[in-house]
Structure formats: structure tokens, C-alpha cells
Amino acid sequence: MEAAVTRTRSDSAQARERSRSAQSDLSCLMCGRTVGYVIENRVFHRTGCTGQIRIEHGMLRCCQCSGTLYREPASALMSR
């Protein structure tokens, strides 16, 4: 998965990014949290998360529990 990790700065900036049509949600296999979104092949970290998404051994890791992240189709609210 080739994607740049970008941390959003504010809720309004995040809302603007989401309005561009999210391709998929990033969720954790271990804890089930949705920690980010993929929009136009870029990863945007959710504002509510306190840690940072990390890349370990070529895989994206959860900001909360360090679990492996996976992409799933964007939820109905995100895909527009």
C-alpha cells in the first residue's frame, strides 16, 4: 500500500478533506478503531486519535494499540 501519511490540523480541515470523497477507511485489526481515511491515495489521520499512525516493516500501525491497519470501503457517510 503506497500512501503518504498526513496529520490533519483541525476539524474543519478534516471535514474539507472528507468532502473530497474518501476511498476507504483505515481500521485496526486488534482494537477495531477507525483511525484514518484514504483520500486520493493519501492517508489522513483522524483528529480524535491521540497517537500517530506509524509505519513498521512496511505496514501501517494503529495509533492506539499498534495493531495492523487494514483498508475497508468507505462508510456511507464518508463515500460521496
N, C-alpha and C positions, 0 to 999 in steps of 0.2 A: 504494500500500500504506500504509494508516494503521495505525501501530503505535508504541507507546511503547517506547523502548529502556531496559531496566533491567539494571544490572550486578548479578550475584549476589554475595553476600558470602562464602559458604563452600560447601564440597562438600555439607554436609548441607542447606543452604538450597536448593541447586540440585537435590538429589535430591527434596526436597519439591515443588518446582515441577514437575519432570518427572513426578511421580506424578499430577499433575492432568490428564494426557493431552495430550501435545504434538500440535498440529495439523500442524506441519511443521517441517522442519529448514531452517536458513539455511546455504547453502553458497556458496563463491566460484567464480565462473566461471573466474578466472585460475589460482588455485593448487589448487582442489578441496577446501580445508579446510571442515569443518563448524564454523562459528564461533558458532552460536547456535541457538535454538529459538523457535518461535512457540507460545505457550500462551494461549488465550483472548484473542487479538488483541494480545498484548504480546510484545515481543522480549526474550529473556533471553540474555545473552552467556555463552558457555562459560567456565568457570573457568580452563581451561588456556591461554587466549589472553592474551598479554601486553599488546597494544594495546587500543584501544577501537574499537567499531563507530562509524563516522561517517556522517552524512547529508550528501551533496553533490548539489546540483541535484535534490533530491527523491528520491535513490536511496541505499539503504544500501550502505556500502563496507566491504570486508574490513579487519579489524584488523591483518593481517599484510602484505598486498601492495597494498591499496587497490583491489582488483578489485571488480567489481559482484557483489552478493549476490543469490541467487535462492532462492525457496521451493520445496521439494520435499516430497512426502508424508513424514510422519514414518517413520523406520526402524522395523522390527518391535520393537526393544527399547524405543522411545520411545512408540509408539502403544498405550496401554492406557486 
